[in-house]
Amino acid sequence: MAEGTVKVTRKYQITIPKEVREKIGVQIGDEIKIMEQGKLIILKKVRKRALLDLAGCWRGYPEDPDEFMREVRKLWSTWKV
């Protein structure tokens, strides 16, 4: 298990040790979820592009579900496998 000791700055900021960042794959701009469990502080990397992030990203789709599926199948037929 990668671990390290960090100091909390006067603005309550911490630096994640390099070994931990590399092991977990934390990059600049990544989001980290913070949870508490008793006296523990748990940091968890937020997965990029969760399904809910994509909700509503396809604009202009038909309101009729049958028409929507026809459009999707037409699109699928153009894919090369």
Secondary structure, DSSP 4 states (H G I P E B T S, - for coil): ---------TTS-----HHHHHHHT--TT--EEEEEETTEEEEEEPPSS-HHHHTT-STT--SSHHHHHHHHHHHHTT---
